[in-house]
């Protein structure tokens, strides 16, 4: 039996949204997505902070659903970083896509954690590989295919 990678996780809530997942759910989703030891801060933010971070670090003047900040490179074994999820954007996208908000939260956390581990979607082959990984993780967690009901915007 293989041991799960070590996980040190901090959950911050800078959003008052009622739909934020519990720490236990965040931890379970993170464990499912991580293939290596990790130190991660997951921060749920409101629209203003999401917009500011996206503008400051990506040059895009709008709030996005998830941002990942890598502090320890995946090539060094363990990973460290922050995953920032904008709660109002998650709720809007879930409604627009006909998804459960919790399912969309799970997807975006998994997506962000895959970025933390070096996955990307800049090229078509990378995107296809990352989407397959997301689908497999979410299926194990009991969530439906996040791409089945349309495309996820701006991930």
DOLO-285466 format. One record per residue: residue number from 1; residue in three letters; x, z negated, y negated of N, C-alpha, C in turn. Coordinates in Angstrom, 3 decimals, m for minus. Each point is the difference from the previous one (the first is absolute). Example, Ala and Ser with C-alpha at 12.3 -4.5 7.8 and 13.67 -1.06 7.14 Angstrom:
REM DOLO-285466
   nr  rest       npx       npz       npy      capx      capz      capy       cpx       cpz       cpy
    1   ALA    13.190    m7.800     5.690    m0.890     0.000    m1.190     0.900     0.000    m1.200
    2   SER    m0.350     0.720    m1.050     0.820    m0.060    m1.190    m0.770    m0.730    m1.090
This chain:
REM DOLO-285466
   nr  rest       npx       npz       npy      capx      capz      capy       cpx       cpz       cpy
    1   UNK     0.838     0.000     1.186    m0.838     0.000    m1.186     0.881     0.000    m1.247
    2   UNK    m0.244     0.921    m0.921     0.802     0.058    m1.219    m0.551    m0.973    m1.035
    3   UNK     0.917    m0.593    m0.740    m0.396    m0.929    m1.058    m0.330     0.774    m1.257
    4   UNK    m0.974    m0.506    m0.741    m0.352     0.609    m1.278     1.138    m0.238    m0.985
    5   UNK     0.245     0.956    m0.876     1.045    m0.197    m1.011    m0.322    m1.195    m0.896
    6   UNK     1.032    m0.651    m0.501    m0.181    m1.134    m0.919    m0.669     0.506    m1.275
    7   UNK    m0.981    m0.747    m0.463    m0.719     0.371    m1.216    m0.095    m1.201    m0.919
    8   UNK     0.542     0.141    m1.191    m0.194    m0.975    m1.066    m0.851     0.706    m1.044
    9   UNK    m1.224    m0.461    m0.175    m0.925     0.692    m0.895    m0.605    m0.978    m0.991
   10   UNK    m0.087     0.449    m1.236    m0.660    m0.739    m1.065    m1.126     0.882    m0.508
   11   UNK    m1.183    m0.572    m0.158    m1.140     0.748    m0.529    m0.325    m0.568    m1.373
   12   UNK    m0.010     0.877    m0.999    m0.336    m0.385    m1.368    m1.294     0.685    m0.399
   13   UNK    m0.847    m0.734    m0.686    m1.271     0.551    m0.459    m0.074    m0.075    m1.523
   14   UNK     0.320     1.122    m0.652    m0.099     0.094    m1.452    m1.278     0.744    m0.366
   15   UNK    m0.897     0.118     0.950    m1.309     0.627    m0.183    m1.043    m1.000     0.452
   16   UNK    m1.134     0.015    m0.666    m1.093    m0.903     0.369    m1.044     0.693     0.872
   17   UNK     0.310     1.178     0.497    m0.944     0.759     0.812    m0.423    m0.827     1.218
   18   UNK    m1.289     0.031     0.293    m0.546    m0.776     1.117     0.353     0.602     1.355
   19   UNK     0.393     1.256     0.040     0.225     0.702     1.264     1.434    m0.087     0.526
   20   UNK     0.842    m0.804    m0.598     1.376    m0.094     0.466     0.044    m0.625     1.391
   21   UNK     0.851     0.528     0.879     0.090    m0.556     1.354     0.671    m1.367    m0.003
   22   UNK    m0.293    m0.785     1.016     0.610    m1.322     0.147     1.483     0.141     0.332
   23   UNK     0.741    m1.080    m0.218     1.426     0.000     0.364     0.176     0.293     1.485
   24   UNK    m0.880    m0.553     0.839     0.114     0.212     1.449    m0.157     1.480     0.345
   25   UNK    m0.945     0.679    m0.651    m0.177     1.440     0.256     1.211     0.783    m0.477
   26   UNK     0.478    m0.304    m1.186     1.179     0.694    m0.540     1.173    m0.170     0.953
   27   UNK     0.207    m1.216     0.473     1.108    m0.274     0.925    m0.167     0.802     1.297
   28   UNK    m1.202     0.035     0.551    m0.241     0.748     1.242     0.233     1.493    m0.203
   29   UNK    m0.486     0.545    m1.104     0.198     1.418    m0.283     1.491     0.302    m0.176
   30   UNK     0.693    m0.892    m0.710     1.436     0.210    m0.237     0.767    m0.031     1.321
   31   UNK    m0.301    m0.953     0.853     0.689    m0.084     1.299    m0.198     1.281     0.806
   32   UNK    m1.196     0.564    m0.062    m0.288     1.232     0.746     0.797     1.185    m0.546
   33   UNK     0.296    m0.015    m1.294     0.664     1.142    m0.640     1.515    m0.084     0.039
   34   UNK     0.537    m1.177     0.233     1.448    m0.180    m0.102     0.697     0.161     1.345
   35   UNK     1.025     0.829     0.001     0.801     0.229     1.201     1.338    m0.720    m0.096
   36   UNK     0.245    m0.695    m1.083     1.251    m0.720    m0.207    m0.277    m1.243    m0.833
   37   UNK     0.954    m0.906    m0.024    m0.144    m1.221    m0.785    m0.207     0.362    m1.468
   38   UNK    m0.803    m0.816    m0.685    m0.313     0.320    m1.390    m0.278    m1.254    m0.813
   39   UNK     0.365     0.093    m1.262    m0.395    m0.974    m1.012    m0.791     0.789    m1.026
   40   UNK    m1.276    m0.335    m0.124    m0.916     0.814    m0.796    m0.862    m0.884    m0.893
   41   UNK    m0.197     0.459    m1.221    m1.021    m0.566    m0.862    m1.088     1.052    m0.132
   42   UNK    m1.230    m0.391     0.298    m1.154     0.867    m0.192    m0.730    m0.557    m1.214
   43   UNK    m0.153     0.826    m1.012    m0.635    m0.443    m1.248    m1.222     0.854    m0.276
   44   UNK    m1.151    m0.649    m0.107    m1.246     0.670    m0.368    m0.174    m0.128    m1.509
   45   UNK    m0.159     1.140    m0.660    m0.049     0.008    m1.464    m1.305     0.612    m0.507
   46   UNK    m0.267    m0.272    m1.273    m1.113     0.617    m0.706     0.472     1.330    m0.589
   47   UNK    m0.918     0.702    m0.608     0.267     1.352    m0.504     1.135     0.061    m1.024
   48   UNK     0.017    m0.920    m0.952     1.011     0.064    m1.062     1.420    m0.127     0.564
   49   UNK     0.208    m0.939     0.909     1.336    m0.160     0.575     0.365     1.193     0.882
   50   UNK    m0.969     0.490     0.761     0.248     1.175     0.828     0.402     1.203    m0.836
   51   UNK    m0.689     0.182    m1.108     0.322     1.122    m0.896     1.383    m0.168    m0.622
   52   UNK     0.302    m1.223    m0.452     1.301    m0.266    m0.628     1.148     0.253     0.982
   53   UNK    m0.135    m0.491     1.213     1.059     0.193     0.995     0.171     1.472     0.360
   54   UNK    m1.100     0.704     0.162     0.079     1.426     0.347     0.638     0.794    m1.142
   55   UNK    m0.343    m0.356    m1.237     0.587     0.686    m1.162     1.488    m0.314    m0.109
   56   UNK     0.342    m1.279     0.152     1.390    m0.422    m0.164     0.923     0.546     1.092
   57   UNK    m0.473     0.008     1.244     0.890     0.349     1.108    m0.186     1.414     0.537
   58   UNK    m1.138     0.623    m0.283    m0.220     1.350     0.517    m0.331     1.006    m1.100
   59   UNK    m0.131    m0.479    m1.236    m0.284     0.899    m1.110    m1.412     0.563     0.007
   60   UNK    m0.923    m0.673     0.673    m1.390     0.466     0.090    m0.901    m1.027    m0.669
   61   UNK    m0.728     0.430    m1.007    m0.765    m0.925    m0.828    m1.420    m0.221     0.535
   62   UNK    m0.071    m0.500     1.217    m1.285    m0.416     0.587     0.297    m0.992     1.119
   63   UNK    m0.972    m0.808     0.302     0.161    m0.933     1.118    m0.088     0.796     1.295
   64   UNK     0.873    m0.302     0.934    m0.017     0.647     1.308    m0.366    m1.041     1.048
   65   UNK    m0.298     0.443     1.202    m0.473    m0.940     1.018     1.109    m0.898     0.554
   66   UNK     1.195     0.553     0.275     1.073    m0.809     0.576     1.353     0.479    m0.518
   67   UNK     0.852    m0.965    m0.292     1.388     0.269    m0.392     0.897    m0.834     0.902
   68   UNK     1.108     0.572     0.414     0.955    m0.714     0.835     1.350    m0.033    m0.708
   69   UNK     0.583    m1.180    m0.057     1.308    m0.197    m0.603     0.938    m0.513     1.088
   70   UNK     1.014     0.789     0.325     0.936    m0.330     1.070     1.214    m0.705    m0.601
   71   UNK     0.358    m1.172     0.548     1.162    m0.744    m0.471     1.140     0.002     1.001
   72   UNK    m0.298     0.068     1.277     1.022     0.108     1.044    m0.250     1.295     0.742
   73   UNK     0.985     0.860     0.030    m0.148     1.323     0.606    m0.271    m0.104     1.497
   74   UNK    m0.914     0.829     0.517    m0.314    m0.018     1.429     1.221     0.203     0.895
   75   UNK     0.997     0.700    m0.449     1.186     0.261     0.822     0.763    m1.280     0.319
   76   UNK    m0.223    m1.051    m0.738     0.734    m1.254     0.205    m0.684    m0.919     1.006
   77   UNK    m1.035     0.459     0.677    m0.686    m0.841     0.986    m1.266    m0.582    m0.580
   78   UNK     0.071    m1.247    m0.443    m1.162    m0.642    m0.603    m0.329     0.674    m1.327
   79   UNK    m1.268    m0.040    m0.362    m0.432     0.580    m1.263    m0.533    m1.102    m0.900
   80   UNK     0.052     0.251    m1.300    m0.543    m0.931    m0.978    m0.575     0.801    m1.145
   81   UNK    m1.147    m0.445    m0.494    m0.602     0.682    m1.128    m1.365    m0.535    m0.333
   82   UNK    m0.618     0.661    m0.964    m1.337    m0.352    m0.460    m0.948     1.152     0.279
   83   UNK    m1.222    m0.351     0.344    m1.082     0.973     0.098    m1.067    m0.470    m0.979
   84   UNK    m0.311     0.846    m0.976    m0.978    m0.330    m1.032    m1.237     0.853     0.238
   85   UNK    m1.143    m0.673     0.147    m1.259     0.690     0.267    m0.970    m0.291    m1.139
   86   UNK    m0.534     1.048    m0.594    m0.916    m0.131    m1.134    m1.435    m0.100     0.529
   87   UNK    m0.545    m1.195    m0.057    m1.306    m0.286     0.595    m1.138     0.880    m0.526
   88   UNK    m0.129     0.223    m1.311    m1.107     0.843    m0.462     0.105     1.446     0.488
   89   UNK     1.210     0.516     0.097     0.195     1.366     0.495    m0.391     0.068     1.475
   90   UNK     0.393    m1.001     0.773    m0.354    m0.037     1.419    m1.517     0.022     0.161
   91   UNK    m0.702    m0.819    m0.769    m1.469    m0.061     0.103    m0.636     1.334    m0.385
   92   UNK     0.478     0.615    m1.086    m0.555     1.298    m0.426     0.219     1.071     1.060
   93   UNK     1.237     0.069     0.524     0.303     1.007     1.012    m0.819    m0.218     1.266
   94   UNK    m0.135    m1.235     0.411    m0.779    m0.288     1.212    m1.449     0.463    m0.182
   95   UNK    m0.580    m0.313    m1.140    m1.387     0.451    m0.275    m0.079     1.516     0.015
   96   UNK     0.911     0.650    m0.706    m0.020     1.468    m0.104     0.196     0.666     1.353
   97   UNK     0.752    m0.630     0.886     0.307     0.574     1.311    m0.930    m0.505     1.094
   98   UNK    m0.946    m0.869    m0.346    m0.934    m0.521     0.983     0.654    m0.891     1.043
   99   UNK     1.001    m0.762    m0.419     0.740    m0.880     0.909    m0.314    m1.451    m0.311
  100   UNK     0.204    m0.857     0.977    m0.037    m1.438    m0.244     1.200    m0.358    m0.870
  101   UNK    m0.205    m0.848    m0.987     1.095    m0.398    m0.884     1.123    m0.655     0.808
  102   UNK    m0.350    m0.825     0.980     1.034    m0.653     0.818     0.838     1.029     0.751
  103   UNK    m0.637     1.048     0.494     0.740     1.053     0.713     0.980     0.691    m0.938
  104   UNK    m0.422     0.226    m1.238     0.884     0.658    m0.959     1.151    m0.933    m0.392
  105   UNK    m0.286    m1.297    m0.153     1.075    m0.967    m0.260     1.022     0.033     1.136
  106   UNK    m0.484    m0.009     1.237     0.909     0.023     1.152     0.856     1.262    m0.026
  107   UNK    m0.642     1.143    m0.270     0.743     1.262    m0.031     1.084    m0.019    m1.061
  108   UNK    m0.335    m0.435    m1.189     0.981     0.046    m1.084     1.142    m0.983     0.219
  109   UNK    m0.284    m1.141     0.614     1.088    m0.919     0.319     0.914     0.624     1.055
  110   UNK    m0.577     0.570     1.035     0.794     0.678     1.027     0.817     1.126    m0.635
  111   UNK    m0.640     0.793    m0.847     0.679     1.108    m0.680     1.198    m0.522    m0.796
  112   UNK    m0.219    m1.032    m0.800     1.078    m0.567    m0.806     1.129    m0.555     0.845
  113   UNK    m0.343    m0.648     1.100     1.034    m0.563     0.872     0.780     1.080     0.736
  114   UNK    m0.636     1.114     0.305     0.748     1.115     0.584     0.992     0.561    m1.011
  115   UNK    m0.399     0.094    m1.270     0.954     0.411    m1.044     1.176    m0.977    m0.046
  116   UNK    m0.297    m1.285     0.082     1.047    m1.020    m0.043     1.025     0.209     1.114
  117   UNK    m0.450     0.553     1.121     0.869     0.222     1.156     0.637     1.391     0.013
  118   UNK    m0.171     0.735    m1.110     0.681     1.280    m0.122    m0.846     1.221     0.276
  119   UNK    m1.260    m0.166     0.345    m0.873     1.155     0.206    m0.385     0.593    m1.350
  120   UNK    m0.261     1.302    m0.004    m0.368     0.668    m1.244    m0.962     1.134     0.301
  121   UNK    m0.532     0.596    m1.050    m0.926     1.122     0.173     0.255     1.081    m1.037
  122   UNK     1.257     0.163    m0.363     0.366     1.033    m0.975    m0.070     1.402     0.606
  123   UNK     0.397     0.135     1.265    m0.082     1.297     0.682    m1.144    m0.045     1.003
  124   UNK    m0.526     1.154     0.366    m1.132     0.072     0.917     0.289    m0.666     1.337
  125   UNK     1.198     0.221     0.550     0.322    m0.600     1.302     0.093    m1.516    m0.097
  126   UNK     0.544    m0.516    m1.114     0.054    m1.447    m0.215    m1.398    m0.578    m0.140
  127   UNK    m0.838     0.696    m0.758    m1.378    m0.461    m0.209    m0.755    m0.058     1.319
  128   UNK     0.147     1.028     0.823    m0.698     0.037     1.293     0.476    m1.153     0.880
  129   UNK     1.301    m0.261     0.026     0.554    m1.091     0.807    m0.513    m1.355    m0.505
  130   UNK    m0.009    m0.170    m1.315    m0.451    m1.271    m0.575    m1.487    m0.211     0.270
  131   UNK    m0.805     1.047    m0.157    m1.437    m0.112     0.273    m0.266    m0.330     1.458
  132   UNK     0.734     0.590     0.926    m0.161    m0.328     1.425     0.288    m1.482     0.237
  133   UNK     1.061    m0.481    m0.623     0.364    m1.419     0.145    m1.089    m0.899    m0.579
  134   UNK    m0.513     0.349    m1.186    m1.085    m0.777    m0.615    m1.218    m0.034     0.918
  135   UNK    m0.388     1.155     0.499    m1.167     0.071     0.886     0.175    m0.889     1.230
  136   UNK     1.179     0.056     0.614     0.252    m0.789     1.208    m0.067    m1.502    m0.293
  137   UNK     0.608    m0.429    m1.087    m0.008    m1.419    m0.365    m1.425    m0.457    m0.284
  138   UNK    m0.715     0.764    m0.800    m1.366    m0.383    m0.362    m0.923     0.014     1.212
  139   UNK     0.201     0.936     0.906    m0.805     0.039     1.230     0.230    m1.279     0.810
  140   UNK     1.269    m0.430     0.125     0.297    m1.252     0.712    m0.660    m1.200    m0.674
  141   UNK    m0.154     0.070    m1.303    m0.641    m1.093    m0.745    m1.527     0.089     0.031
  142   UNK    m0.515     1.082     0.573    m1.448     0.141     0.109    m0.664     0.737    m1.149
  143   UNK     0.795     0.656    m0.848    m0.548     0.746    m1.133    m0.103     1.481     0.351
  144   UNK    m0.942     0.704    m0.614    m0.116     1.440     0.247     1.126     0.783    m0.670
  145   UNK     0.121     1.253     0.365     0.973     0.915    m0.586    m0.206     0.049    m1.507
  146   UNK     0.987    m0.405    m0.789    m0.181    m0.037    m1.454    m0.107     1.378    m0.635
  147   UNK     0.401     1.029     0.729    m0.031     1.345    m0.554    m1.204     0.802     0.480
  148   UNK    m0.812    m0.552     0.860    m1.117     0.729     0.584    m1.110     0.302    m0.994
  149   UNK    m0.181    m0.840    m0.980    m1.123     0.202    m0.919     0.453     0.551    m1.343
  150   UNK     1.090     0.703    m0.021     0.483     0.583    m1.250     1.435    m0.399    m0.226
  151   UNK     0.504     0.370    m1.125     1.395    m0.322    m0.296     0.055    m1.258    m0.836
  152   UNK     1.042    m0.748     0.186     0.245    m1.183    m0.803     0.745     0.462    m1.246
  153   UNK    m0.517    m0.339    m1.148     0.615     0.486    m1.222     1.202    m0.837    m0.390
  154   UNK     1.040     0.682    m0.432     1.157    m0.612    m0.671     0.733    m1.044     0.823
  155   UNK     0.072     0.128     1.315     0.824    m0.962     0.743     1.413     0.515     0.114
